[in-house]
Amino acid sequence: MKILIASDSFKGSATTMEVADNIAKGLLRVCPEIEIEKLPVADGGEGTVETLVAGMDGDFVQVEVTGPLGERVKAKYGIIDDGMAIIEIAEASGLVLVEEEMRNPTLTTTYGTGELILSALERGLKRIYVGIGGSATNDGGMGMARALGYRFLDRDGNELPDGGGSLGQLDRIDVANVMPLLKDARITVMCDVENPLFGPDGAAFVYGPQKGADPDMVQLLDENLRHFSEILIRDMNADVAGIPGSGAAGGLGGGLMAFCGAELKPGIEMVLDILNFDGHLQDVDLVVTGEGRIDGQSAKGKVPAGVAKRAKKLNKPLVAIAGGVGEGAEGLYSIGTDLILPIVDGPMELRQAMDEVGILLERTGERLARIIALNKKLK
């Protein structure tokens, strides 16, 4: 029997390969004859660069860029498959880079993400994939575009300050000094949300509070993105506000479309395509996937859903392993999942479960192996 383990990371407790390694230990303890293949996967959010570099035997590029609040930070991106760069916003403009008490999306900038794109272009990389999960920003991609040569001017011809709080002062966008290499690039955005740029379901209202915005800031940021959208239409001929995903990463999704001609695609689908996931499925008997929490959101573009849909097409049985199971998790059953297994096997606090994730995953692997052995006996 051959099993493919293709799980997301368990955020904050185990990387995608640590998840796979521990599940495999449990499986082999009970059924040592099983052949196991481990394939790291991600959905375009944090960890995507590491996942794809590991899965495709790529290389990392380390650069120093501008962090969310203007500080200098070290960030990396991946190079895989000759000429392809993998970038994620969390490396340069991520929420994890900002202390909780300092979070303020009226000030944070995506400039560092633009510097990563610039570095890739200067290396001659023309195919660039950008994962936009985990941002600290709400600037509509203004900072990113500024790093590539765009200028954002107020009525007096002065450059706007960084951050989404200044977008309401935007009078015109100057394109005279845009990086020439940008016109030959093919940029694809890996995105797992469908929020528009502004409005009640837009960037500010849905994601602003988790980035440090109070109600007044949320209102200001939303109004500024509305104004920004009008200027994009007038100066860039780019009407992106209503496109699903334009509000991702504080409007960076829309900004990448407007300023870089980028195409937005579901993150998990892009990752699976890059990894030739369907090819890996061909000769396996069972697929195991998972993520830290499986609930109603998991069926909407997350790793378990993407893996389940691919497995179903080839009639491969699939088990999803979760750190926790929440309301709506059963939605995965209709798209190709055969069994959901939580790793927690008794009452415990979340912190304890996260600290003991390795042994809990091993035990879950053992339980799965015993289910497999029982199924063989029943046949």
C-alpha positions as CSV (number, residue, x, y, z in Angstrom):
1,M,0.0,0.0,0.0
2,K,1.2,3.5,-0.8
3,I,0.1,6.6,1.0
4,L,0.7,10.2,0.0
5,I,0.8,12.7,2.8
6,A,0.1,16.2,1.6
7,S,-0.9,18.4,4.5
8,D,-0.7,22.1,5.2
9,S,1.3,23.3,8.3
10,F,-0.4,23.5,11.6
11,K,0.1,27.2,12.1
12,G,2.2,28.1,15.1
13,S,3.0,24.5,16.1
14,A,4.3,22.3,13.1
15,T,5.5,22.9,9.6
16,T,4.1,20.9,6.7
17,M,7.0,18.5,6.7
18,E,6.8,18.1,10.5
19,V,3.2,17.2,10.2
20,A,4.0,14.6,7.5
21,D,6.9,13.2,9.4
22,N,4.9,12.6,12.6
23,I,1.9,11.1,10.8
24,A,4.3,8.8,9.0
25,K,5.9,7.6,12.2
26,G,2.5,6.6,13.6
27,L,1.5,4.8,10.4
28,L,4.8,2.9,10.2
29,R,4.7,1.9,13.8
30,V,1.5,-0.2,13.2
31,C,2.0,-1.0,9.5
32,P,5.7,-1.0,8.7
33,E,5.1,-2.4,5.2
34,I,3.3,0.8,4.0
35,E,5.2,2.9,1.5
36,I,4.9,6.6,2.2
37,E,5.5,9.7,0.1
38,K,5.5,13.1,1.6
39,L,4.7,16.2,-0.4
40,P,4.6,19.6,1.3
41,V,1.7,21.8,0.2
42,A,0.3,25.3,1.0
43,D,-2.5,27.6,-0.1
44,G,-0.5,30.7,-1.0
45,G,-0.4,32.0,2.6
46,E,2.5,32.0,5.1
47,G,4.9,29.1,4.4
48,T,4.2,28.9,0.7
49,V,7.8,29.8,-0.2
50,E,9.3,27.1,2.0
51,T,6.8,24.6,0.8
52,L,7.4,25.1,-2.9
53,V,11.2,25.4,-2.5
54,A,11.2,22.1,-0.6
55,G,8.8,20.3,-3.0
56,M,10.6,21.5,-6.1
57,D,14.2,21.3,-4.9
58,G,14.6,25.1,-5.3
59,D,16.8,27.7,-3.8
60,F,16.2,30.7,-1.5
61,V,17.3,34.3,-2.1
62,Q,17.9,36.4,1.0
63,V,17.5,40.2,0.7
64,E,17.1,43.1,3.0
65,V,13.9,45.1,2.4
66,T,11.6,47.6,4.0
67,G,9.3,46.2,6.7
68,P,5.7,47.1,7.4
69,L,6.6,50.2,9.5
70,G,9.6,51.3,7.5
71,E,12.2,49.3,9.4
72,R,14.8,47.2,7.5
73,V,14.0,43.4,7.7
74,K,15.6,40.3,6.2
75,A,13.3,38.5,3.8
76,K,13.6,35.6,1.4
77,Y,11.9,34.4,-1.7
78,G,12.3,31.2,-3.7
79,I,13.6,30.3,-7.1
80,I,12.3,27.1,-8.7
81,D,12.0,25.7,-12.2
82,D,14.4,28.0,-14.0
83,G,13.0,31.4,-14.3
84,M,10.2,31.2,-11.6
85,A,10.1,33.2,-8.4
86,I,7.9,32.5,-5.4
87,I,7.2,35.4,-3.2
88,E,5.0,35.8,-0.2
89,I,3.9,39.0,1.4
90,A,4.3,37.7,4.9
91,E,8.1,37.8,4.5
92,A,8.3,41.6,3.9
93,S,4.9,43.0,4.9
94,G,3.5,40.4,7.2
95,L,1.5,40.9,10.4
96,V,4.0,38.7,12.2
97,L,6.6,41.4,11.7
98,V,4.7,43.9,13.8
99,E,4.3,43.8,17.6
100,E,0.7,43.7,18.6
101,E,0.8,47.2,20.2
102,M,2.3,48.7,17.1
103,R,-0.2,47.4,14.6
104,N,-1.8,50.2,12.6
105,P,-2.9,49.7,9.0
106,T,-3.2,53.4,8.4
107,L,0.7,53.4,8.5
108,T,1.9,50.0,7.4
109,T,3.2,49.6,3.9
110,T,3.7,46.9,1.2
111,Y,6.9,48.6,0.0
112,G,9.0,45.6,1.0
113,T,6.9,43.3,-1.1
114,G,7.6,45.5,-4.1
115,E,11.3,45.3,-3.3
116,L,11.1,41.5,-3.4
117,I,9.4,41.7,-6.8
118,L,12.0,44.2,-8.0
119,S,14.8,41.8,-6.8
120,A,13.3,38.9,-8.8
121,L,12.9,41.1,-11.9
122,E,16.5,42.2,-11.7
123,R,17.6,38.6,-11.5
124,G,15.9,38.0,-14.8
125,L,13.0,36.1,-13.3
126,K,9.9,36.8,-15.5
127,R,7.4,34.3,-14.0
128,I,6.6,35.5,-10.5
129,Y,4.0,34.0,-8.1
130,V,3.0,36.1,-5.1
131,G,1.2,34.6,-2.1
132,I,-0.7,37.3,-0.3
133,G,-1.8,35.8,3.0
134,G,-0.9,37.3,6.4
135,S,-0.4,40.9,5.6
136,A,-0.1,43.8,8.1
137,T,-1.2,46.3,5.5
138,N,-4.2,48.1,4.0
139,D,-2.5,50.4,1.4
140,G,-4.0,49.0,-1.8
141,G,-0.6,48.0,-2.9
142,M,0.6,51.6,-3.1
143,G,3.9,50.8,-1.3
144,M,4.5,47.8,-3.6
145,A,3.9,49.9,-6.7
146,R,6.1,52.7,-5.4
147,A,9.1,50.3,-5.1
148,L,8.6,49.5,-8.8
149,G,8.7,53.2,-9.8
150,Y,5.2,54.5,-9.6
151,R,4.7,57.8,-7.8
152,F,1.6,58.7,-5.8
153,L,1.1,62.5,-5.5
154,D,-1.2,64.8,-3.6
155,R,-2.6,68.1,-5.0
156,D,0.6,69.9,-4.4
157,G,2.7,67.3,-6.2
158,N,4.1,65.8,-3.0
159,E,4.6,62.1,-2.5
160,L,2.0,60.6,-0.2
161,P,3.2,59.2,3.2
162,D,3.2,55.4,3.5
163,G,0.1,53.5,4.6
164,G,-3.5,53.2,3.8
165,G,-4.3,56.3,5.9
166,S,-2.9,58.6,3.2
167,L,-4.8,57.2,0.2
168,G,-7.6,59.7,0.6
169,Q,-5.1,62.5,-0.3
170,L,-4.2,60.9,-3.6
171,D,-4.6,63.3,-6.5
172,R,-2.7,61.5,-9.3
173,I,-0.5,58.5,-10.1
174,D,2.7,59.2,-12.0
175,V,3.9,56.3,-14.3
176,A,6.9,58.0,-15.9
177,N,9.6,56.0,-14.0
178,V,8.0,52.6,-13.8
179,M,10.5,49.7,-13.9
180,P,10.8,48.7,-17.6
181,L,11.3,45.0,-16.7
182,L,7.8,44.9,-15.3
183,K,6.2,44.9,-18.8
184,D,7.7,41.6,-19.7
185,A,6.9,39.9,-16.4
186,R,4.0,37.4,-15.9
187,I,2.8,37.8,-12.3
188,T,0.3,35.5,-10.7
189,V,-1.3,36.2,-7.4
190,M,-2.1,33.2,-5.2
191,C,-5.2,34.2,-3.3
192,D,-7.7,32.2,-1.2
193,V,-10.2,34.9,-0.4
194,E,-12.8,36.6,-2.6
195,N,-13.3,40.0,-0.9
196,P,-13.7,43.1,-3.1
197,L,-11.6,46.2,-2.5
198,F,-14.0,48.1,-0.4
199,G,-17.5,48.0,1.2
200,P,-18.8,45.8,4.0
201,D,-17.1,42.7,2.6
202,G,-14.0,44.6,1.6
203,A,-10.4,44.8,2.8
204,A,-10.9,47.3,5.6
205,F,-14.1,46.1,7.2
206,V,-13.2,42.4,7.1
207,Y,-9.5,42.4,7.8
208,G,-8.7,45.8,9.2
209,P,-9.5,45.0,12.9
210,Q,-7.1,42.0,13.0
211,K,-4.4,44.4,11.7
212,G,-4.9,46.9,14.5
213,A,-7.7,49.1,13.1
214,D,-10.3,50.5,15.5
215,P,-13.8,51.3,14.1
216,D,-12.8,54.9,13.1
217,M,-9.7,53.6,11.3
218,V,-11.8,51.0,9.5
219,Q,-14.2,53.6,8.2
220,L,-11.3,55.9,7.1
221,L,-9.5,53.0,5.3
222,D,-12.6,52.0,3.5
223,E,-13.3,55.5,2.3
224,N,-9.7,55.8,1.2
225,L,-9.8,52.6,-0.8
226,R,-13.0,53.9,-2.5
227,H,-11.1,57.1,-3.5
228,F,-8.1,55.0,-4.6
229,S,-10.3,52.9,-6.8
230,E,-11.6,56.1,-8.6
231,I,-8.0,57.2,-9.3
232,L,-7.0,53.8,-10.5
233,I,-9.9,53.9,-13.1
234,R,-8.9,57.4,-14.2
235,D,-5.1,57.2,-14.3
236,M,-4.5,53.5,-14.8
237,N,-7.7,52.5,-16.7
238,A,-7.9,49.7,-14.1
239,D,-11.4,49.0,-12.7
240,V,-10.5,46.3,-10.2
241,A,-12.5,47.1,-7.1
242,G,-15.3,44.6,-7.7
243,I,-13.1,41.7,-8.8
244,P,-13.1,38.9,-6.2
245,G,-9.8,38.9,-4.4
246,S,-9.0,42.6,-5.1
247,G,-9.4,43.2,-1.3
248,A,-7.0,40.5,-0.3
249,A,-4.0,41.6,1.8
250,G,-5.5,45.1,2.3
251,G,-6.1,45.7,-1.3
252,L,-2.7,44.3,-2.5
253,G,-4.7,41.9,-4.7
254,G,-6.2,44.8,-6.6
255,G,-2.9,46.7,-6.6
256,L,-1.0,43.9,-8.2
257,M,-3.7,43.6,-10.9
258,A,-3.7,47.4,-11.6
259,F,0.0,48.1,-11.4
260,C,1.6,44.8,-12.5
261,G,-1.1,43.3,-14.8
262,A,-1.3,40.4,-12.4
263,E,-3.8,37.5,-12.6
264,L,-5.5,36.3,-9.4
265,K,-5.9,32.6,-9.0
266,P,-6.8,30.3,-6.1
267,G,-3.6,29.7,-4.1
268,I,-4.0,26.0,-3.4
269,E,-4.7,25.3,-7.1
270,M,-1.6,27.2,-8.2
271,V,0.5,25.4,-5.6
272,L,-0.8,21.9,-6.6
273,D,-0.2,22.7,-10.3
274,I,3.4,23.8,-9.7
275,L,4.0,20.7,-7.7
276,N,2.4,18.5,-10.4
277,F,0.2,17.1,-7.7
278,D,-2.0,15.1,-10.1
279,G,1.2,13.2,-11.2
280,H,2.0,12.3,-7.6
281,L,-1.6,10.9,-7.2
282,Q,-1.3,8.4,-10.0
283,D,0.1,5.4,-8.1
284,V,-1.1,6.0,-4.5
285,D,-3.8,4.0,-2.7
286,L,-4.7,6.7,0.0
287,V,-4.2,10.4,0.4
288,V,-3.7,12.1,3.8
289,T,-4.1,15.8,4.1
290,G,-4.8,18.2,7.0
291,E,-4.5,21.6,8.6
292,G,-4.5,23.1,12.1
293,R,-8.3,23.6,12.2
294,I,-10.9,22.2,9.9
295,D,-14.2,24.0,9.8
296,G,-16.7,25.7,7.4
297,Q,-13.9,27.8,5.9
298,S,-11.8,24.7,5.0
299,A,-13.9,23.9,2.0
300,K,-13.4,27.4,0.6
301,G,-9.9,27.3,-1.0
302,K,-7.9,25.8,1.8
303,V,-5.4,23.0,1.5
304,P,-7.8,20.1,2.5
305,A,-10.4,21.2,0.0
306,G,-7.9,21.6,-2.9
307,V,-6.3,18.2,-2.2
308,A,-9.7,16.5,-1.7
309,K,-11.0,17.8,-5.1
310,R,-7.9,16.5,-6.9
311,A,-8.1,13.1,-5.1
312,K,-11.8,12.7,-5.9
313,K,-11.2,13.2,-9.7
314,L,-8.9,10.2,-9.6
315,N,-11.1,8.3,-7.2
316,K,-8.5,8.2,-4.5
317,P,-9.7,7.9,-0.9
318,L,-8.8,10.8,1.3
319,V,-8.4,11.3,5.1
320,A,-8.1,14.8,6.6
321,I,-6.3,15.2,9.9
322,A,-7.0,18.3,12.0
323,G,-5.7,19.9,15.1
324,G,-9.3,20.9,15.8
325,V,-12.6,20.4,14.2
326,G,-15.2,23.2,14.1
327,E,-18.7,23.9,12.8
328,G,-19.1,23.2,9.1
329,A,-16.2,20.8,8.8
330,E,-18.6,18.3,7.3
331,G,-18.6,20.4,4.1
332,L,-15.4,18.6,3.2
333,Y,-17.2,15.3,2.8
334,S,-19.1,16.5,-0.2
335,I,-16.0,17.4,-2.2
336,G,-14.0,14.2,-1.8
337,T,-13.0,13.7,1.9
338,D,-13.8,10.2,3.3
339,L,-12.8,10.7,6.9
340,I,-11.8,13.6,9.2
341,L,-9.6,12.7,12.2
342,P,-8.9,15.2,15.0
343,I,-5.5,14.8,16.7
344,V,-6.8,15.7,20.2
345,D,-7.7,12.4,21.9
346,G,-8.8,13.8,25.3
347,P,-9.7,17.0,27.1
348,M,-6.8,19.5,26.9
349,E,-6.1,23.2,26.6
350,L,-5.1,24.6,23.2
351,R,-1.6,25.5,24.4
352,Q,-1.0,21.9,25.5
353,A,-2.3,20.6,22.2
354,M,0.1,22.9,20.3
355,D,3.0,22.0,22.5
356,E,2.4,18.3,22.1
357,V,1.4,18.4,18.4
358,G,4.2,15.9,17.4
359,I,3.1,13.1,19.7
360,L,-0.6,13.8,18.9
361,L,0.1,13.5,15.2
362,E,1.9,10.3,15.7
363,R,-1.0,8.8,17.7
364,T,-3.4,9.9,15.0
365,G,-1.2,8.2,12.4
366,E,-1.4,5.0,14.5
367,R,-5.2,5.2,14.7
368,L,-5.3,5.6,10.9
369,A,-3.1,2.6,10.5
370,R,-5.4,0.5,12.7
371,I,-8.4,1.6,10.6
372,I,-6.5,0.5,7.5
373,A,-5.7,-2.8,9.1
374,L,-9.2,-3.3,10.3
375,N,-10.5,-2.6,6.8
376,K,-8.2,-5.3,5.4
377,K,-9.7,-7.8,7.9
378,L,-13.2,-6.9,7.0
379,K,-12.5,-7.5,3.3
